[in-house]
């Protein structure tokens, strides 16, 4: 799975979200592969890069996160 594949999947899922809602990166990973856990680290890294580029928002407890968050993250449309 390439970064372009993952980027497309992230953008597609975020575009489907209702305004003000978020999704877990695991939802995207589960849609992409039966054995989805190996996709989590690449998805997380790419989502953080996409947030830094302004494509999406990455949140923890409803707040934007920095470049190296610890713990669960959520993906959302840019605010």
N, C-alpha and C positions, 0 to 999 in steps of 0.2 A: 504494500500500500504506500503510495507516494504522498508527499506533502500536498501536492495539488489535489489528490483524491480527498485527503482529510480536510483541506481548506474548503473544498466544494461542499462536503458533508456538513461542516460547521456552519457555513453561510446559509445553506438550505434550511437547516434546523432552526437557526436563529431567525430567519425570515418567516418561518411558520409560527413563531411565538406571538401571542397576543401582547400588545403594549403593556409594559409593567411586569411581565412574567419572565421567568428564567428557566434554564434546563441544566441538568447535570451532564457533564461530558460523557458519562457512562451510557446515557441514552443514545448518543451518536455512535459510540463504539459498539453497542449491542445491535444497532441497525446495520453496521458494516460487516460484522463477523460473528460467527457462532462462538469462537474462542476470542472474546472481545478484550479480555484483561491486558494482553500485550499491547493493545492500541492506546491504553490510557496515558502512559507517559508521553508518547509522541503527540497525542491530542492535546494534552495539557500544555506542553511546550509550545505547540503551534498556536493554541488559543491565546496564550500570554503574549506571544509575538504579534498576533493579529490585534490584540487590545492595544499594545504599544504603538501599532501603526494606525490605530483609530478605526479599525474595521468592525469591531465588536466590543462589548464590555465584559470584563471578567470581575465577578463580585464574590465577596465573602460577607455574610450577614448583611447583605444589601448595600455594601459599600465597595467602591472600586479597590482593587488590590494592587500592590506593587509588583515588581518584576519577579519576586521569588516567594510567593505565598506558601504558608504551611497549612496543611489541612484541606478540606473540601472546598471546591470552587463551583461557581455557577456561571453560566454563559447567558448573555442577554444582548438585545439590540443596544446600539450606542444611544446614550441619552442625549 
